């Protein structure tokens, strides 16, 4: 049985040289398990070498988020054939500074995201289980992998952004003592009231953070 | 000094050297940890998996496990682990396993099936016993980023998307003297240009890619990429790391992380670390072995499968290679390879990255006559996010709208 072939259009761009922006096309055979990241890995050896971000290959690090056929997704967990398209276009995330090809600089994302906010939470999995006597309870890493997909998909400008506001709401849950200070940040000029409820953030989030729900919760709390 | 390779080893080494006050530049051809480190299983080992085979490795893992929990708690889910005995043979292995753990200083607690099932309801109900050990899960990317963030805070220069395409050598000035590495030639993917960077010492920390870098100095080191398959299913089926109570083998460790459960691993040999395809049959086999410990694996929705290329150190030149720990090798190329100011560091485990870096940094300082000792175990690492928030990048790229096709044509 012959393998299906798909045409990939990958955005190429050299920092500081707007004229270099173009799409490079390649037609490659794929199978059911081929991911968009697998395809980028096959194309890496070109000249000049393709710039793209990746690390964990299983949806845990958040580095490989890009726009695939116009929608923000993780390249590593997006199977090419699931896109149900003969042509697959891969572009960098919007709103973050382009560095080259598919790479954006996460600096603007993290400028808004306080580095000290907690990364761990209590685990809600197997709630009936009793943890080892050596532990007060089971913990796990927070859902948000800080990939920037929601920021890119959000139509609102000059905004703290969905990831930061979701993180803020999680930080409230983890540290009730910081409530007043966190709510003050949430209602700043660039805070929750700028959200237009487009819900794009929740649609594109690859790890089920549902930032729009967190923003809604913060608004309700502020209205009380 | 220049470190080549932005994996876990390069991260810990750059941080260690920066804490000693040494000017250090790290070069990575892609994104940081885009090689093997980011793709590893995510287990914070306590050493129990290795205790029977090798007491030294077991002890080292236990020590480093405690150190990493102290200096990088934000990247670690510390929920302990269970070694589960499913068969009578597994149960008998306990008699070998427990004293081996004790010899490594690994605390164990033997649990009756009822108690183990109370902790982890998804375990195979036929289990005969379980042994609790201090295993954990880590976020491979964020742990490495904590080292990079701390190194950058100390002034280290960390350059991703900068590939080392040449090693600059000066030939010996008199007969019989050795050639010496004086710097590297870099291909900067951003500017699409090449340039040289000088250094007093270059350390090759490229793991499964280290053969390629050593060849730039005309040195042949025997390293093979040895990939292993990992399979993730959706849902956190257990909170603790679950290992099979038997001699270390394939598909015998389940590491939960966030909302995923990951079973691994296998081992095969590959030719090129850049083109590794996950064998389809490995995926089925991993899921089958996982289900022996946690039957819910059978019905859990598939998430993804991937492979990570470990560096397997093959036949080595005995004169050039000094095994400082049985788990990793530091090659000083001034030995029989005849190239000074050039080291290669190979192998090791993600759990022991800090210790590996300490030994390598000690050797690097000794070579250059620098008196400075390691203090990486004493200071908490900076948060992963601060890698991006606490630094000023170089010249900003001109803002163009990469967002829409129409506008750029």
Boltz contact constraints between the chains, C-beta under 6 A:
constraints:
  - contact:
      token1: [A, 14]
      token2: [B, 192]
      max_distance: 6.0
  - contact:
      token1: [A, 15]
      token2: [B, 190]
      max_distance: 6.0
  - contact:
      token1: [A, 15]
      token2: [B, 397]
      max_distance: 6.0
  - contact:
      token1: [A, 16]
      token2: [B, 397]
      max_distance: 6.0
  - contact:
      token1: [A, 16]
      token2: [B, 398]
      max_distance: 6.0
  - contact:
      token1: [A, 18]
      token2: [B, 400]
      max_distance: 6.0
  - contact:
      token1: [A, 21]
      token2: [B, 408]
      max_distance: 6.0
  - contact:
      token1: [A, 48]
      token2: [B, 192]
      max_distance: 6.0
  - contact:
      token1: [A, 49]
      token2: [B, 189]
      max_distance: 6.0
  - contact:
      token1: [A, 51]
      token2: [B, 161]
      max_distance: 6.0
  - contact:
      token1: [A, 51]
      token2: [B, 189]
      max_distance: 6.0
  - contact:
      token1: [A, 53]
      token2: [B, 31]
      max_distance: 6.0
  - contact:
      token1: [A, 54]
      token2: [B, 34]
      max_distance: 6.0
  - contact:
      token1: [A, 55]
      token2: [B, 33]
      max_distance: 6.0
  - contact:
      token1: [A, 55]
      token2: [B, 34]
      max_distance: 6.0
  - contact:
      token1: [A, 55]
      token2: [B, 38]
      max_distance: 6.0
  - contact:
      token1: [A, 55]
      token2: [B, 141]
      max_distance: 6.0
  - contact:
      token1: [A, 56]
      token2: [B, 38]
      max_distance: 6.0
  - contact:
      token1: [A, 56]
      token2: [B, 39]
      max_distance: 6.0
  - contact:
      token1: [A, 56]
      token2: [B, 141]
      max_distance: 6.0
  - contact:
      token1: [A, 57]
      token2: [B, 39]
      max_distance: 6.0
  - contact:
      token1: [A, 57]
      token2: [B, 306]
      max_distance: 6.0
  - contact:
      token1: [A, 58]
      token2: [B, 232]
      max_distance: 6.0
  - contact:
      token1: [A, 58]
      token2: [B, 304]
      max_distance: 6.0
  - contact:
      token1: [A, 58]
      token2: [B, 306]
      max_distance: 6.0
  - contact:
      token1: [A, 61]
      token2: [B, 38]
      max_distance: 6.0
  - contact:
      token1: [A, 61]
      token2: [B, 141]
      max_distance: 6.0
  - contact:
      token1: [A, 63]
      token2: [B, 31]
      max_distance: 6.0
  - contact:
      token1: [A, 77]
      token2: [B, 304]
      max_distance: 6.0
  - contact:
      token1: [A, 92]
      token2: [B, 402]
      max_distance: 6.0
  - contact:
      token1: [A, 94]
      token2: [B, 403]
      max_distance: 6.0
  - contact:
      token1: [A, 97]
      token2: [B, 397]
      max_distance: 6.0
  - contact:
      token1: [A, 98]
      token2: [B, 397]
      max_distance: 6.0
  - contact:
      token1: [A, 98]
      token2: [B, 402]
      max_distance: 6.0
  - contact:
      token1: [A, 99]
      token2: [B, 397]
      max_distance: 6.0
  - contact:
      token1: [A, 100]
      token2: [B, 190]
      max_distance: 6.0
  - contact:
      token1: [A, 106]
      token2: [B, 388]
      max_distance: 6.0
  - contact:
      token1: [A, 107]
      token2: [B, 388]
      max_distance: 6.0
  - contact:
      token1: [A, 110]
      token2: [B, 385]
      max_distance: 6.0
  - contact:
      token1: [A, 110]
      token2: [B, 388]
      max_distance: 6.0
  - contact:
      token1: [A, 110]
      token2: [B, 389]
      max_distance: 6.0
  - contact:
      token1: [A, 111]
      token2: [B, 389]
      max_distance: 6.0
  - contact:
      token1: [A, 113]
      token2: [B, 385]
      max_distance: 6.0
  - contact:
      token1: [A, 115]
      token2: [B, 383]
      max_distance: 6.0
  - contact:
      token1: [A, 115]
      token2: [B, 385]
      max_distance: 6.0
  - contact:
      token1: [A, 115]
      token2: [B, 386]
      max_distance: 6.0
  - contact:
      token1: [A, 115]
      token2: [B, 389]
      max_distance: 6.0
  - contact:
      token1: [A, 119]
      token2: [B, 74]
      max_distance: 6.0
  - contact:
      token1: [A, 123]
      token2: [B, 239]
      max_distance: 6.0
  - contact:
      token1: [A, 125]
      token2: [B, 236]
      max_distance: 6.0
  - contact:
      token1: [A, 126]
      token2: [B, 121]
      max_distance: 6.0
  - contact:
      token1: [A, 129]
      token2: [B, 119]
      max_distance: 6.0
  - contact:
      token1: [A, 129]
      token2: [B, 121]
      max_distance: 6.0
  - contact:
      token1: [A, 130]
      token2: [B, 118]
      max_distance: 6.0
  - contact:
      token1: [A, 132]
      token2: [B, 80]
      max_distance: 6.0
  - contact:
      token1: [A, 132]
      token2: [B, 132]
      max_distance: 6.0
  - contact:
      token1: [A, 138]
      token2: [B, 79]
      max_distance: 6.0
  - contact:
      token1: [A, 138]
      token2: [B, 239]
      max_distance: 6.0
  - contact:
      token1: [A, 139]
      token2: [B, 77]
      max_distance: 6.0
  - contact:
      token1: [A, 140]
      token2: [B, 77]
      max_distance: 6.0
  - contact:
      token1: [A, 140]
      token2: [B, 258]
      max_distance: 6.0
  - contact:
      token1: [A, 141]
      token2: [B, 77]
      max_distance: 6.0
  - contact:
      token1: [A, 141]
      token2: [B, 139]
      max_distance: 6.0
  - contact:
      token1: [A, 141]
      token2: [B, 258]
      max_distance: 6.0
